[in-house]
Amino acid sequence: QAQLVESGGGLVQAGGSLRLSCAASGRTFSGYVMGWFRQAPGKEREFVARISWSGGSTDYADSVKGRFTISRDNAKNTVTLQMNSLKPDDTAVYYCQARLGVAYTYWGQGTQVIVSS
């Protein structure tokens, strides 16, 4: 059974950094696009960043460009999100996603990030 497990969330002051990790297991994720989404209280889940299978292509939401960096290690089945210059508006539950076309999508359980002002 496919499983994604996020870690690395926590409480940080504005301007600080956090590094989120997502460990994938239970099946091969060959070819999967990996991404991060977030959901703030009272808001819909929104896209944050994604990375192609090869790692050669990345995409970011405008709100995080220049501050967040997504990377992956296919040998270890992990994807990370380095978050710098954090702002209170970055406060949310962050979710890892694995997607293969439109047929296969998996989500992690989420990790909480709180940025204090």
C-alpha positions in Angstrom: 0.0 0.0 0.0 1.4 3.4 -1.1 2.2 5.7 1.8 3.6 9.2 2.0 4.9 10.4 5.4 5.8 14.1 6.0 8.0 15.4 8.7 9.9 18.5 9.7 7.1 20.8 10.5 7.1 23.0 13.6 7.0 26.5 15.1 9.4 29.1 13.7 9.7 32.8 13.9 9.2 35.0 10.9 12.3 35.1 8.8 13.4 31.7 9.9 13.7 28.4 8.0 12.3 24.9 8.0 13.0 21.8 6.0 10.1 19.5 5.2 10.6 15.9 4.1 8.3 13.4 2.6 9.2 9.7 2.6 7.4 7.5 0.1 7.0 3.8 0.5 4.8 0.8 -0.4 5.2 0.9 -4.1 7.5 2.2 -6.8 7.1 5.9 -7.5 8.9 5.7 -10.8 7.7 8.5 -13.1 5.7 10.2 -10.4 5.6 14.0 -10.1 6.0 14.9 -6.5 4.6 18.1 -5.0 3.8 20.0 -1.9 0.5 21.7 -1.1 -0.7 23.6 1.9 -3.9 24.4 3.7 -4.3 27.3 6.1 -7.2 27.4 8.5 -10.5 28.3 6.8 -8.9 28.2 3.3 -8.7 25.7 0.5 -5.7 23.5 -0.1 -3.3 25.3 -2.5 -0.4 24.3 -4.6 3.1 25.2 -3.3 5.7 23.4 -5.5 6.2 20.4 -7.7 9.2 18.5 -9.2 9.4 16.2 -12.1 10.5 12.6 -11.9 14.0 13.5 -13.1 14.2 16.6 -10.9 15.0 18.6 -14.0 11.8 20.6 -13.9 10.3 22.5 -11.0 7.4 24.8 -10.5 6.4 27.1 -7.6 3.5 29.2 -6.5 4.2 32.9 -6.9 3.9 33.4 -3.2 6.9 31.1 -2.4 9.2 31.7 -5.4 12.7 32.7 -4.4 12.1 31.5 -0.8 11.2 27.8 -1.1 13.2 25.0 -2.9 11.9 21.6 -3.8 14.2 18.7 -4.4 14.0 14.9 -4.6 16.2 11.8 -4.1 14.7 8.9 -6.1 17.2 6.4 -4.7 15.8 7.2 -1.2 12.2 7.8 -2.3 12.2 11.2 -0.6 11.2 14.7 -1.6 12.1 17.8 0.5 10.9 21.4 0.7 13.4 23.9 2.0 11.6 26.9 3.2 13.5 30.1 3.9 12.4 33.6 4.9 9.2 32.3 6.3 6.3 34.6 6.8 3.2 34.3 9.1 1.2 33.8 5.9 3.1 30.5 5.3 1.4 29.1 8.4 -0.5 26.0 7.2 -0.6 22.2 7.2 1.7 21.1 4.4 0.9 18.0 2.4 3.1 15.9 0.2 1.5 14.6 -3.1 2.7 11.9 -5.6 0.9 12.0 -8.9 1.2 9.9 -12.1 -1.0 11.5 -14.8 -4.6 11.7 -13.8 -5.0 8.1 -12.7 -2.8 7.9 -9.6 -2.6 10.4 -6.8 -1.4 9.8 -3.3 -1.4 12.2 -0.3 0.4 12.3 3.0 -1.3 13.0 6.3 0.3 16.5 6.5 2.7 18.3 8.8 1.9 21.6 10.6 4.0 24.7 10.0 3.4 27.7 12.3 5.3 30.9 11.6 5.0 33.5 14.4 5.4 37.2 13.9 
